[in-house]
Amino acid sequence: TRCLSDWSSDVCSSDLEPCRQKDPELWFSDVPKERAEAKALCKGCPTRKSCLAYALDHPTAAAHGIWAGTSPNTRAKIRAEFRTADTTKEQE
């Protein structure tokens, strides 16, 4: 089973991550019920923070699927909030 973060060995550090225990395709499903299951499984993941950091820092690699319990739209909103915050700080 591959980890969602095969691109970064820093993210998945053990076999405890749900994406290594379940079928990875669950995190890329178009079925709402399956996407909700993937999000729920991410809640207890020991590497959720580093997974989210990876997904936010690598938008192309993490353009699809559920990463750290977030959808592509949610990650885009988070990135936009950070850009807005950075712009506000620069203007002060």
N, C-alpha and C positions, 0 to 999 in steps of 0.2 A: 504494500500500500504506500502510495506516495503522500507526502505532506503537502498541504496547499502551498507551503513556502519552500518548495524544493530549491527555489532560486536563492535562498538565504539560509545557510546552516545555522545562523545565529538565532533564528526564530524558533524552530522546533528543536528542542534540546533532548528530548526523550521520547519514549513511546506512550507517554501519558496524555498527549494531545488527542482530543476527540477525532481530529481529522486524520490521525494515524490509526485509530481504532475502528473507524467506520469507513464506508465506501466514500472516497473523496468526491465522487460525483454528486453526493448529497449537497455539497456546498456550491454546486454550480447548476442546480436544478431550476427549472422554470415553473415547477409545481409549488404554489404558495405554501401548502402544508409541509412540504419537504424543506423549503427555505426557512420556515418558522422552526422546524426541528433543528436545522443546522445552527440557527441563531441561538436557540436554547442551549444546545450543546456547548457553544462557545462561552456561555456565561461562567461555567466552572473551570474553564481551561487555565492551566497554570502559566501559560505563555501568552495570554490574551493581550496584555499591554504591549509586548514586543511585536506581536502579530499585527496589532493596529498600527504601531509605529512604522513597521515595514510597509503595510498597505498604503499608508498616507505618504510615505517617502518615495514609494515606487508606484505611482498611479498607472503606469502602462502595464506593468507586470500584474498588478492587482485590479485591472480594469473590470473584471467580471467576478461574479461569485460573492459568497459571504466570507468576510475576513474579520476575525475578532467580533463576530456577532453583528457586523455592519454590512449594509448593502452598498453597491456602487453610488447610489444617490446620497446616502447618508455620509459616505466618505467625501463626496464632492462638497457637501454642505460644510463639513468640518474643515476641509482645506480652505474654503471661502471665508469661514470665520477667522481662521488664522491669518489669511491675507489681509482681511479687514483690520484685525488687531495690529498687525505689523505696520500697516499704512497709518493707522491712528497714532501709534507710538512715534513714527518718523515725523509726523506733522507737529508733535508737541514740542 
